[in-house]
Amino acid sequence: MSRGPGRGEVRIRVRALGLNRAEALLRSGRYIESPELPSGLGLEAAGTVETVGEGVEGLVAGDAVSIIPPISMVRWPAYSDLATFPAELVVKHPPSLSWKAAAATWMQYLTAYGALIDIAKLRGEDFVVITAASSSVGLAAIQIANIFGATTIAVTRTAAKKKALLDSGAAYVIASAEEDLLTRLKEITGPDGARVVLDPIGGPIFEPLTAAMSRGGILVKYGSLSPDPTPFPLLHVLSKTLTLRGYLVHEIVGDPARLEAAKAFILDGLTSGSLRPVIAKTFPFDQIIEAYRFMESNEQFGKIVVTV
């Protein structure tokens, strides 16, 4: 049971949680912040406003809301019947959104928006390469790139998810364990290459990715899933004047102006239907261990949600 809301805070009754690899990393001591035991967990939730603290405007008890992932899940954990958050992170989402979809919204779309639009300045004529494409962020990136008319190249490990990725809007799909990544990228993009790459993997894939990029291209790196060392592709970076950009969604969440722009874009997309959260599987809270095991199996296509 969480504490009551202080000034500028909102307490919500949680109805659904969105799972992220960040929670597993925090549990294992490999996240960007360290837990102070006993520690809470969780970055995404949806539910109804229970009470509002002093100074909060625009939210009242009973409002259906979802939570923008806080910068610290140790300070603002979502896993609770009642969870408290800063009011600026509490969003009244479109009424058409289910609890499950609402809990699956903000991490994926904020991450993809920040990388593709805020940082890479995506354009309609761009080729954009999206690795780990069947993840929730990968699918969000495909949807956002399609809004701009960019050409999406989804990279996945095997062909098992190829049809689903094409059905989800990818223009091309490359199975990196079954095809030569560099050859296929060059076949698709031609001599000009891909201007934008979105990658949470790293490791040996950096070499073919940068080799297939266009002059002046940008690779946005938002994770380190590969257990292997990531080589620095010096020749490609120099010869093509590439930008390799590390990125955390905290950049958007921690900047009020950038966050407002992102929220407006995402809410507009949710309302119009151009952004549609993909739910891989839903688990009840008493099966959250099974939910994490499913996430760590890498079999999911989209977001894993836990109902409370």
BELGI-V40751 format. One record per residue. N is the residue number from 1. RES is the residue in one small letter. SS is DSSP state (alpha for helix, beta for strand, coil for the rest). PSI is psi as a letter, one per 40 degrees, with the letter a starting at -180 (none if undefined). D_CENTER is the distance of its C-alpha to the mean C-alpha in Angstrom with 2 decimals. Layout:
{{N:RES:SS:PSI:D_CENTER} {N:RES:SS:PSI:D_CENTER}}
This chain:
{{1:m:coil:h:27.60} {2:s:coil:i:26.08} {3:r:coil:i:28.35} {4:g:coil:i:29.16} {5:p:coil:h:27.51} {6:g:coil:a:29.00} {7:r:coil:h:29.44} {8:g:coil:e:26.37} {9:e:beta:i:24.55} {10:v:beta:h:23.80} {11:r:beta:h:24.15} {12:i:beta:i:22.58} {13:r:beta:h:23.65} {14:v:beta:h:20.63} {15:r:beta:d:20.50} {16:a:beta:i:17.19} {17:l:beta:i:14.46} {18:g:beta:h:10.92} {19:l:coil:i:10.87} {20:n:coil:i:8.69} {21:r:alpha:d:10.30} {22:a:alpha:d:10.91} {23:e:alpha:d:13.57} {24:a:alpha:d:15.26} {25:l:alpha:d:15.40} {26:l:alpha:d:16.96} {27:r:alpha:d:19.40} {28:s:coil:e:20.46} {29:g:coil:f:20.89} {30:r:coil:f:18.45} {31:y:coil:i:15.88} {32:i:coil:e:16.13} {33:e:coil:i:18.24} {34:s:coil:h:21.10} {35:p:coil:i:21.99} {36:e:coil:h:25.32} {37:l:coil:i:26.84} {38:p:coil:h:26.93} {39:s:coil:i:23.25} {40:g:coil:i:20.86} {41:l:coil:i:17.37} {42:g:coil:h:14.28} {43:l:coil:e:11.54} {44:e:beta:h:11.14} {45:a:beta:i:14.26} {46:a:beta:i:16.25} {47:g:beta:a:20.01} {48:t:beta:i:23.08} {49:v:beta:h:24.42} {50:e:beta:d:27.19} {51:t:beta:i:28.61} {52:v:beta:i:27.95} {53:g:coil:i:29.24} {54:e:coil:h:31.69} {55:g:coil:e:30.67} {56:v:coil:h:27.78} {57:e:coil:i:28.24} {58:g:coil:e:26.76} {59:l:coil:h:25.80} {60:v:coil:i:28.35} {61:a:coil:h:28.75} {62:g:coil:e:27.59} {63:d:coil:h:24.82} {64:a:beta:h:21.84} {65:v:beta:i:18.76} {66:s:beta:i:15.13} {67:i:beta:h:13.71} {68:i:coil:h:11.43} {69:p:coil:h:10.35} {70:p:coil:i:13.49} {71:i:coil:d:14.10} {72:s:coil:h:16.14} {73:m:coil:e:15.72} {74:v:coil:d:19.29} {75:r:coil:d:20.55} {76:w:coil:g:18.60} {77:p:coil:i:17.94} {78:a:coil:d:16.79} {79:y:coil:g:18.71} {80:s:coil:i:21.95} {81:d:coil:d:24.08} {82:l:beta:h:24.20} {83:a:beta:i:21.59} {84:t:beta:h:22.11} {85:f:beta:i:19.79} {86:p:beta:i:20.63} {87:a:alpha:d:21.43} {88:e:alpha:e:19.29} {89:l:alpha:e:16.13} {90:v:beta:h:17.60} {91:v:beta:h:17.12} {92:k:beta:h:19.51} {93:h:coil:i:17.53} {94:p:coil:h:19.40} {95:p:coil:d:22.04} {96:s:coil:e:21.17} {97:l:coil:h:17.92} {98:s:coil:i:18.69} {99:w:alpha:d:17.81} {100:k:alpha:d:15.64} {101:a:alpha:d:13.68} {102:a:alpha:d:13.57} {103:a:alpha:e:12.22} {104:a:coil:e:9.34} {105:t:coil:d:8.51} {106:w:alpha:d:7.48} {107:m:alpha:d:4.53} {108:q:alpha:d:2.56} {109:y:alpha:d:5.61} {110:l:alpha:d:6.37} {111:t:alpha:d:4.36} {112:a:alpha:d:5.80} {113:y:alpha:d:8.76} {114:g:alpha:d:9.60} {115:a:alpha:d:9.76} {116:l:alpha:d:11.55} {117:i:alpha:d:13.57} {118:d:alpha:d:14.18} {119:i:alpha:d:14.74} {120:a:coil:e:15.67} {121:k:coil:f:17.46} {122:l:coil:i:16.82} {123:r:coil:i:20.09} {124:g:coil:d:21.38} {125:e:coil:e:23.41} {126:d:coil:i:20.69} {127:f:beta:h:19.80} {128:v:beta:h:16.14} {129:v:beta:h:15.47} {130:i:beta:h:12.14} {131:t:beta:i:12.47} {132:a:coil:f:11.09} {133:a:coil:d:10.99} {134:s:coil:e:11.32} {135:s:coil:i:8.12} {136:s:alpha:d:5.94} {137:v:alpha:d:3.62} {138:g:alpha:d:7.33} {139:l:alpha:d:8.78} {140:a:alpha:d:7.07} {141:a:alpha:d:8.32} {142:i:alpha:d:11.55} {143:q:alpha:d:12.10} {144:i:alpha:d:11.74} {145:a:alpha:d:13.91} {146:n:alpha:d:16.33} {147:i:alpha:d:16.86} {148:f:alpha:e:18.16} {149:g:coil:e:20.15} {150:a:coil:i:18.79} {151:t:beta:h:19.45} {152:t:beta:h:16.57} {153:i:beta:h:17.33} {154:a:beta:h:15.21} {155:v:beta:h:16.00} {156:t:beta:i:16.26} {157:r:coil:d:18.76} {158:t:coil:i:21.34} {159:a:alpha:e:22.46} {160:a:alpha:d:21.82} {161:k:alpha:e:18.68} {162:k:alpha:d:20.10} {163:k:alpha:d:21.48} {164:a:alpha:d:18.45} {165:l:alpha:d:16.38} {166:l:alpha:d:19.31} {167:d:alpha:d:19.58} {168:s:coil:e:15.98} {169:g:coil:e:16.97} {170:a:coil:h:16.80} {171:a:coil:d:20.04} {172:y:beta:i:20.56} {173:v:beta:h:19.50} {174:i:beta:h:20.63} {175:a:beta:h:21.20} {176:s:coil:d:21.29} {177:a:coil:e:23.50} {178:e:coil:e:25.92} {179:e:coil:i:26.14} {180:d:coil:h:26.72} {181:l:alpha:d:23.49} {182:l:alpha:d:25.36} {183:t:alpha:d:28.00} {184:r:alpha:d:25.71} {185:l:alpha:d:23.63} {186:k:alpha:d:26.96} {187:e:alpha:d:28.33} {188:i:alpha:d:25.55} {189:t:alpha:e:25.23} {190:g:alpha:a:28.92} {191:p:alpha:d:30.46} {192:d:alpha:d:28.13} {193:g:coil:a:24.96} {194:a:beta:h:21.27} {195:r:beta:d:20.53} {196:v:beta:h:16.73} {197:v:beta:h:14.88} {198:l:beta:h:11.19} {199:d:beta:h:11.43} {200:p:coil:e:10.10} {201:i:coil:d:13.51} {202:g:coil:a:16.45} {203:g:coil:a:19.92} {204:p:coil:e:22.47} {205:i:alpha:e:20.11} {206:f:alpha:d:20.26} {207:e:alpha:d:23.83} {208:p:alpha:d:23.55} {209:l:alpha:d:20.40} {210:t:alpha:d:22.23} {211:a:alpha:d:25.47} {212:a:coil:e:24.13} {213:m:beta:i:22.81} {214:s:beta:i:24.88} {215:r:beta:h:26.91} {216:g:beta:e:25.01} {217:g:beta:i:21.61} {218:i:beta:h:18.47} {219:l:beta:h:16.17} {220:v:beta:h:12.97} {221:k:beta:h:12.30} {222:y:coil:e:9.27} {223:g:coil:i:10.48} {224:s:coil:g:13.86} {225:l:coil:d:13.95} {226:s:coil:h:17.39} {227:p:coil:e:20.35} {228:d:coil:i:22.45} {229:p:coil:i:23.21} {230:t:coil:h:21.53} {231:p:coil:i:24.45} {232:f:coil:h:24.73} {233:p:coil:g:25.69} {234:l:alpha:d:28.34} {235:l:alpha:d:30.32} {236:h:alpha:d:27.51} {237:v:alpha:d:26.19} {238:l:alpha:d:29.75} {239:s:alpha:d:31.05} {240:k:alpha:e:28.16} {241:t:coil:f:27.37} {242:l:coil:i:23.68} {243:t:beta:h:21.09} {244:l:beta:h:18.87} {245:r:beta:h:16.38} {246:g:beta:i:14.59} {247:y:coil:h:11.63} {248:l:coil:i:10.05} {249:v:coil:e:8.15} {250:h:alpha:d:11.56} {251:e:alpha:d:13.22} {252:i:alpha:d:12.17} {253:v:alpha:d:12.62} {254:g:coil:e:15.90} {255:d:coil:h:17.38} {256:p:alpha:d:18.80} {257:a:alpha:d:19.53} {258:r:alpha:d:16.20} {259:l:alpha:d:14.51} {260:e:alpha:d:17.15} {261:a:alpha:d:16.64} {262:a:alpha:d:12.91} {263:k:alpha:d:13.91} {264:a:alpha:d:16.76} {265:f:alpha:d:14.95} {266:i:alpha:d:12.44} {267:l:alpha:d:15.41} {268:d:alpha:d:17.57} {269:g:alpha:d:15.40} {270:l:alpha:d:15.22} {271:t:alpha:d:18.95} {272:s:alpha:d:19.92} {273:g:coil:e:18.04} {274:s:coil:e:16.42} {275:l:coil:h:12.97} {276:r:coil:h:13.22} {277:p:coil:h:10.82} {278:v:coil:h:11.83} {279:i:beta:h:13.10} {280:a:beta:d:14.14} {281:k:beta:i:16.57} {282:t:beta:h:17.71} {283:f:beta:i:19.78} {284:p:beta:i:22.16} {285:f:alpha:d:21.88} {286:d:alpha:e:24.94} {287:q:alpha:f:23.19} {288:i:alpha:d:20.17} {289:i:alpha:d:21.55} {290:e:alpha:d:21.48} {291:a:alpha:d:17.87} {292:y:alpha:d:16.99} {293:r:alpha:d:19.39} {294:f:alpha:d:17.76} {295:m:alpha:d:14.34} {296:e:alpha:e:16.32} {297:s:coil:e:18.24} {298:n:coil:f:15.41} {299:e:coil:e:17.04} {300:q:coil:i:14.32} {301:f:coil:g:13.14} {302:g:coil:a:10.10} {303:k:beta:i:9.40} {304:i:beta:h:12.22} {305:v:beta:i:13.83} {306:v:beta:h:16.88} {307:t:beta:i:19.52} {308:v:coil:none:21.82}}
